[in-house]
Amino acid sequence: MLLSRLALALLFFGLVGLLAACGSRQTSHSGDVSPSAQTIENRGSDTLVNLALAWAEAYMEWHPEVRISVTGGGSGTGIAAMINGTVDLANASRAMKSEEIAAAEANGITPVEFTVARDAIAVVVHPSNPVDGLTLQQISDIYTGKITNWSQVAGADRPIVLLSRESNSGTYVYFLENVIRLGEQESDLEQESDLLFSPDTLLMPSSEGISAEVRQNPNAIGYDGLGYVTSDQKMLAVARDADKPYVLPAVETVNDGSYPISRPLYVYTAGEPAGAVKAYLDWILSEGQSLVSKLGFVPLR
């Protein structure tokens, strides 16, 4: 009996020792990750997300000590996260609003703006649509519901189906202020209820949603960043006025100023960036510009 108990005790302590050894090996393995590795959180504009992913992948290839996490969600989402201190970089396809700046300052944050690229917003329709171009005023009238049939702009006798991004998108905000409102200040137009998107507008959660609907609906009209336009959509030429030239969106027409719906793209930081974040932004504004045109955007130089 005594020998049996002794054998059981030896077996028990042997198992404890084995488990302890396994545990120590697991701890040692998890410690292989360098404690000096830095993570940069980057969130915001869906327009910028593919370019931001390309930047992150290229930068991490040369700087394995840095980890860059990129997510979309819209410009408003990224800016809110920057104000709340949960991201290092907020991507935005529009400038921060005055109330957003006030909210940041109330939180002890001074936002710093960086222009990282330029973009054209393309107005797109189904390839079968006979309309080739519109003026800014016609686009405004279409999206406010003044023009409801393609025959009113030299097209077929078909109802116009309006597509837009959702309101948290910077592209939505830019299109509202600079196309629907023709670049006028919102404060001057508070009583002009017709200078809003028509209530019949279908709000799409992503660029891909607009593309998919335009591809399958010959009556649809949508808008999106140039880098998201696919070959199975038809881009419309846009004129500032009826007596001005109709211009298609392209890198060249954004650079020479002839395409009327173009904009800067931004990254915001909570205060002046430092350390790994500053090094990454410096790279984006220099070597990283070589990726911009490959993604369908316009580089700064």
Beta strands, then each sheet from edge to edge (+ up, - down):
strand 1: 38-44
strand 2: 66-73
strand 3: 89-92
strand 4: 111-125
strand 5: 133-135
strand 6: 161-165
strand 7: 202-204
strand 8: 220-225
strand 9: 234-235
strand 10: 237-239
strand 11: 262-270
sheet 1: 2+ 1+ 3+ 11- 4+ 8- 6- 7-
sheet 2: 2+ 1+ 3+ 11- 4+ 9-
sheet 3: 5+ 10+
end
